[in-house]
Amino acid sequence: MSDVAKAAGVSAATVSRALRGEPGVSEATRQHVSEIARRMKYAIARDASSLAGGRRYAIAVLTSEVSPVLAGAEGALRQAGYDVLLYVLGDADARAKFFGELPLGRRVDGVLLLSMSLSPVEQVALESLEVPHVTVDDTDLRHALRTAVSHLQGLGHRDVALVLADGVDESYDEILVAAGLTVRPEWTVWCSPTVDGGEQVVDVLLDGERLPTAVISSNGAAAVGIFLRMQRDGRAVPDELSIVSLDGQELTRVVGLTAVEGAAKTQGERAVADLFTLIRGGEIEPAEHPVRLVVRNSSGPVA
């Protein structure tokens, strides 16, 4: 650290604050110190830092499923230099064991809960850790799905398939039923959140009695996979199949897919930002998190 301080022309204390993301350092100085440290291949040893400053640089993430929100939260935590302790509590036994033993101890600075509603007993157990926590539900993803459904209905679509990334609750197809769309069992498909997973979805859909006129994918990479497979098979998008993604990641923009922006991934990133605010002693206020439909080349009227 003293070598970095000398090269940057600042004190060792300033280097420490800058690289930890602590207040009291201007953004220009923070960037300058970070660049010097990067060139010198220097990084703070988080374990030693936690002993000195009381910060553990680890966040526990509790989730009932591996959801798209997790990708945004995990990426934001990693980028900020935090270790992630992931606990997937998908059934009653797992939850009872976790909250009974509470294995986090003094290992984390905060807790992020994804799509989990706590019982009063679980809430008391969590608060006994005496660290900040933020809860994220899946309201935005459901809102995103309703937005996509409304868009496709306006284009005349009634036969719509729903592609869900592994771990997403199957009850999402209830939104299609409520909208009056044709819902067939073979049109609710789960796949890995990857391009390959999306390509395999097309095989499943083609095995059915007939192809839907549109597909809504909860994951952007899977949506791209569906698009690429349709193209490779010589099937026109959107003339033969409209595609809408609920995950407006960069890949969907590059390919030109219609997407609902500001949903799952962004929701996870916002939750992490709120948790960091609490860790630093600040306050957060409830805020609406609107989503918006960005229409591109992958959706069109029913042929």
C-alpha positions in Angstrom: 0.0 0.0 0.0 2.9 2.4 0.8 4.3 1.7 -2.7 1.0 2.6 -4.3 0.7 5.7 -2.2 4.2 6.8 -3.2 3.4 6.2 -6.9 0.1 8.1 -6.7 1.4 10.9 -4.6 -1.0 10.5 -1.8 -1.0 9.0 1.7 -1.4 5.3 2.5 -4.6 6.2 4.3 -6.0 7.8 1.2 -5.1 4.6 -0.8 -6.9 2.5 1.8 -10.1 4.7 1.7 -10.0 4.9 -2.1 -9.7 1.2 -2.8 -12.3 0.2 -0.1 -14.9 2.6 -1.5 -15.0 4.6 1.7 -16.1 8.3 1.9 -13.6 11.1 2.3 -12.0 10.7 -1.1 -12.9 12.6 -4.3 -13.9 10.6 -7.3 -11.0 11.9 -9.3 -8.5 10.7 -6.6 -10.3 7.4 -6.3 -10.0 6.7 -10.0 -6.3 7.9 -10.0 -5.4 5.6 -7.1 -7.4 2.7 -8.6 -5.5 3.0 -11.9 -2.1 3.1 -10.2 -3.1 0.1 -8.1 -4.2 -1.8 -11.2 -1.0 -1.1 -13.0 1.0 -2.3 -10.0 -1.2 -5.3 -9.6 -2.1 -4.4 -6.1 -5.4 -5.3 -4.4 -6.5 -5.1 -0.8 -6.5 -8.4 1.1 -10.1 -8.4 2.3 -9.4 -10.7 5.3 -6.7 -8.4 6.7 -8.9 -5.4 5.9 -11.8 -6.8 7.8 -9.6 -7.3 10.9 -8.5 -3.7 10.8 -11.8 -2.0 9.9 -14.5 -4.3 11.0 -15.9 -4.7 7.5 -16.0 -8.3 6.3 -16.6 -7.6 2.6 -19.1 -10.5 2.3 -22.8 -10.5 1.7 -25.2 -13.4 2.3 -27.8 -13.9 -0.4 -30.9 -15.9 0.6 -33.2 -17.1 -2.1 -35.9 -19.6 -2.6 -35.0 -20.1 -6.2 -32.2 -19.4 -8.7 -34.0 -16.4 -10.3 -32.9 -13.9 -13.0 -32.8 -11.3 -10.2 -29.8 -13.2 -8.7 -27.7 -12.5 -11.8 -28.0 -8.7 -11.3 -27.3 -8.9 -7.6 -24.4 -11.3 -7.8 -22.7 -9.3 -10.6 -23.1 -6.0 -8.7 -21.6 -7.6 -5.5 -18.7 -9.1 -7.3 -17.9 -5.8 -9.1 -17.9 -4.1 -5.7 -15.3 -6.6 -4.4 -17.7 -8.5 -2.1 -17.7 -12.2 -1.6 -21.1 -13.8 -2.0 -22.4 -16.5 0.3 -25.4 -18.0 -1.5 -28.0 -20.0 0.3 -30.8 -21.5 -1.9 -33.6 -22.3 0.6 -36.1 -24.0 -1.7 -38.1 -26.1 0.8 -39.3 -26.0 4.3 -36.6 -28.3 5.6 -33.8 -26.2 4.2 -35.3 -23.0 5.6 -35.8 -24.6 9.1 -32.2 -25.8 9.2 -30.8 -22.4 8.0 -32.8 -20.2 10.4 -32.3 -22.7 13.3 -28.5 -22.8 12.9 -28.1 -19.4 11.4 -24.6 -20.2 10.0 -23.7 -16.7 9.1 -22.4 -15.7 12.5 -20.2 -12.6 12.1 -19.2 -13.5 8.5 -21.2 -10.9 6.6 -21.8 -7.2 6.4 -25.4 -7.6 5.2 -28.1 -10.0 3.9 -30.0 -9.8 0.6 -33.2 -11.8 0.4 -34.6 -12.6 -3.1 -38.2 -13.7 -3.5 -38.5 -14.7 0.1 -41.2 -13.7 2.6 -40.1 -14.4 6.1 -42.2 -15.8 8.9 -42.2 -13.9 12.3 -39.8 -16.5 13.7 -37.4 -16.2 10.7 -37.5 -12.4 10.9 -36.5 -12.4 14.6 -33.6 -14.9 13.7 -32.4 -12.7 10.9 -32.5 -9.5 13.0 -30.4 -11.2 15.7 -27.5 -10.9 13.3 -27.6 -7.2 13.7 -26.6 -6.5 10.1 -28.6 -4.6 7.4 -30.9 -6.6 5.1 -32.9 -5.8 2.0 -35.7 -7.9 0.6 -36.5 -8.1 -3.1 -39.6 -9.7 -4.4 -40.5 -10.6 -8.0 -43.1 -7.8 -8.6 -41.1 -6.3 -11.4 -40.7 -9.6 -13.3 -44.5 -10.1 -13.1 -45.1 -6.6 -14.2 -42.6 -7.2 -17.1 -44.5 -10.3 -18.2 -47.9 -8.4 -18.1 -46.2 -5.7 -20.3 -45.0 -8.3 -22.8 -48.4 -10.0 -22.9 -50.2 -6.7 -23.5 -47.8 -5.9 -26.4 -48.3 -9.2 -28.1 -52.1 -9.1 -27.6 -52.1 -5.7 -29.3 -50.4 -7.4 -32.3 -53.1 -10.0 -32.5 -51.3 -12.9 -30.8 -53.3 -15.4 -28.8 -51.0 -18.5 -29.0 -48.1 -17.5 -26.8 -45.4 -19.8 -25.3 -43.7 -19.0 -22.0 -40.0 -19.8 -21.6 -38.7 -19.7 -18.0 -35.2 -19.9 -16.8 -34.5 -22.8 -14.5 -35.8 -22.1 -11.0 -38.5 -19.6 -12.0 -41.9 -20.3 -10.5 -44.2 -22.0 -13.0 -47.2 -19.9 -11.7 -46.1 -17.2 -14.1 -48.3 -18.9 -16.7 -51.3 -17.8 -14.7 -50.7 -14.3 -16.1 -51.2 -15.6 -19.6 -54.4 -17.4 -18.5 -55.7 -14.3 -16.9 -55.1 -12.4 -20.1 -57.2 -14.8 -22.1 -54.4 -16.3 -24.1 -54.3 -19.9 -25.3 -52.2 -21.8 -22.7 -51.0 -25.4 -23.6 -48.9 -27.5 -21.3 -46.2 -27.9 -23.9 -45.9 -24.2 -24.3 -44.6 -23.6 -20.8 -41.0 -24.6 -21.1 -38.0 -24.4 -18.7 -34.4 -24.1 -19.9 -31.0 -23.1 -18.8 -30.4 -19.3 -18.9 -28.1 -19.6 -21.9 -28.1 -19.3 -25.6 -27.8 -23.1 -25.9 -30.8 -23.5 -23.6 -32.9 -21.2 -25.8 -31.9 -23.2 -29.0 -33.1 -26.4 -27.3 -36.5 -24.7 -26.6 -37.2 -24.6 -30.3 -36.9 -28.4 -30.5 -39.5 -28.7 -27.7 -41.9 -26.3 -29.3 -41.5 -28.0 -32.7 -42.4 -31.4 -31.2 -45.9 -30.1 -30.3 -49.0 -30.3 -32.5 -48.5 -26.7 -33.7 -46.1 -23.8 -33.2 -47.2 -20.8 -31.1 -47.2 -17.5 -32.9 -45.1 -15.8 -30.2 -42.7 -16.6 -27.4 -41.9 -14.7 -24.2 -38.6 -15.6 -22.5 -37.7 -14.6 -18.9 -34.0 -14.7 -19.8 -32.3 -12.7 -22.5 -29.6 -15.2 -23.5 -32.3 -17.9 -23.9 -34.3 -15.5 -26.1 -31.3 -14.9 -28.3 -30.9 -18.7 -28.6 -34.5 -19.0 -29.8 -33.9 -16.3 -32.3 -30.7 -17.8 -33.7 -32.2 -21.3 -33.9 -35.2 -20.0 -35.9 -32.8 -18.2 -38.2 -30.7 -21.3 -38.7 -33.8 -23.4 -39.5 -34.8 -20.8 -42.1 -37.9 -19.7 -40.1 -38.6 -16.0 -40.3 -38.8 -13.8 -37.1 -41.2 -12.2 -36.5 -43.3 -13.5 -39.4 -43.4 -17.1 -38.2 -42.6 -16.4 -34.5 -42.5 -13.2 -32.5 -40.0 -13.2 -29.6 -40.1 -10.9 -26.5 -37.5 -11.0 -23.8 -38.2 -10.0 -20.2 -34.4 -9.4 -19.6 -33.2 -6.4 -21.5 -29.5 -7.3 -21.4 -26.9 -6.0 -23.9 -27.1 -9.2 -25.9 -30.8 -8.7 -26.7 -30.0 -5.2 -27.9 -27.3 -6.3 -30.2 -29.4 -9.0 -31.8 -32.4 -6.6 -32.0 -34.9 -8.4 -29.8 -38.0 -6.7 -28.4 -37.4 -6.6 -24.6 -38.8 -5.3 -21.4 -36.1 -3.1 -19.9 -35.5 -2.5 -16.2 -36.8 -5.8 -14.9 -35.0 -8.7 -13.3 -31.3 -7.9 -13.6 -31.7 -4.3 -12.9 -33.8 -5.1 -9.9 -31.0 -7.1 -8.4 -28.5 -4.3 -9.0 -30.8 -1.8 -7.3 -31.2 -4.0 -4.3 -27.4 -4.2 -3.9 -27.1 -0.4 -4.1 -29.8 -0.1 -1.4 -28.0 -2.6 0.8 -24.7 -0.7 0.5 -26.5 2.5 1.5 -27.7 0.8 4.7 -24.2 -0.7 5.4 -22.7 2.8 5.2 -25.3 4.0 7.7 -27.6 5.8 5.2 -31.4 5.5 4.8 -33.4 4.2 1.8 -36.9 5.1 0.8 -39.3 2.8 -1.0 -39.4 3.6 -4.7 -41.3 2.5 -7.7 -39.3 0.6 -10.2 -41.0 1.1 -13.6 -40.3 -1.2 -16.6 -40.5 -0.1 -20.2 -41.1 -2.0 -23.4 -38.5 -1.5 -26.1 -39.9 -2.7 -29.5 -37.3 -3.9 -31.9 -37.3 -6.3 -34.9 -38.3 -9.5 -33.2 -42.0 -8.9 -32.7 -44.7 -8.1 -35.2 -48.4 -8.7 -36.1 -49.7 -12.3 -36.5 -49.1 -13.3 -40.1 
